[in-house]
Amino acid sequence: MKSREVGYEFRAGRIAAGGNIQTDGHVVYSYQMLIARRSPDGTVEVIDRKESPSVTTSKHIGFVLNACPNAKIVGGFDKPGR
């Protein structure tokens, strides 16, 4: 699967991986960094691109934002969670 497709699989709640981005349908990781999650009420939170440690992770964040345009942008996540 192409990396850019993983965001759409996350939006649909499906497990997917492509390159160094993966999702279990509830959270999205770029490499080992949590970049997006779905809260119990269904709200999608995506980390701000300014928090990205690399160009590739910034691209991964963009893929999720393209798939989830109504996502809430957050400064970061204290801990992995749902």
C-alpha positions in Angstrom: 0.0 0.0 0.0 1.2 3.5 -0.7 1.9 5.7 2.3 -0.6 8.3 1.3 -3.4 5.7 1.3 -2.9 4.9 5.0 -4.7 8.1 6.1 -7.9 7.0 4.3 -7.7 3.6 5.9 -7.4 5.3 9.3 -10.4 7.4 8.5 -12.3 4.2 7.7 -11.1 2.5 10.9 -9.1 -0.2 9.1 -5.6 -1.6 9.7 -3.1 -0.5 7.2 0.6 0.1 6.6 2.7 1.6 3.9 6.4 2.5 4.1 7.0 3.9 7.6 3.4 4.9 8.4 0.9 2.5 10.0 -2.5 2.5 11.6 -4.6 0.0 13.6 -7.7 2.1 12.7 -7.6 4.0 16.0 -4.1 5.6 16.0 -1.5 6.4 13.3 2.3 6.1 13.7 5.0 7.6 11.6 8.0 5.5 12.4 7.6 5.2 16.2 5.9 8.6 16.7 2.2 8.8 17.4 0.8 11.4 14.9 -2.9 10.9 15.0 -5.6 9.3 17.1 -9.4 8.9 17.2 -11.0 9.7 20.6 -13.9 7.7 22.0 -16.4 10.3 20.7 -15.0 9.9 17.2 -13.0 13.1 17.1 -9.7 12.8 15.1 -6.7 14.6 16.6 -3.6 15.1 14.5 -0.3 16.4 15.7 0.8 19.8 14.4 3.4 19.6 11.6 5.6 22.0 13.6 6.0 19.1 16.1 7.4 16.8 13.3 11.0 15.7 13.7 11.4 15.0 10.0 10.3 15.9 6.5 8.9 12.4 6.1 6.8 12.5 9.3 5.5 15.9 8.2 4.4 14.3 4.9 2.7 11.5 6.9 0.8 14.1 8.9 -0.3 15.7 5.7 -1.6 12.4 4.4 -3.8 12.0 7.5 -5.0 15.6 7.3 -5.9 15.2 3.6 -8.0 12.1 4.5 -9.5 13.8 7.7 -10.0 17.5 6.8 -12.1 18.1 9.9 -9.4 16.8 12.3 -8.4 18.8 15.3 -4.8 20.0 15.2 -3.0 19.4 18.5 0.4 20.4 19.8 1.4 16.8 20.7 0.3 13.8 22.7 1.4 13.2 26.2 1.0 9.4 25.8 -0.3 7.0 23.3 -4.0 6.5 23.8 -7.4 6.2 22.3 
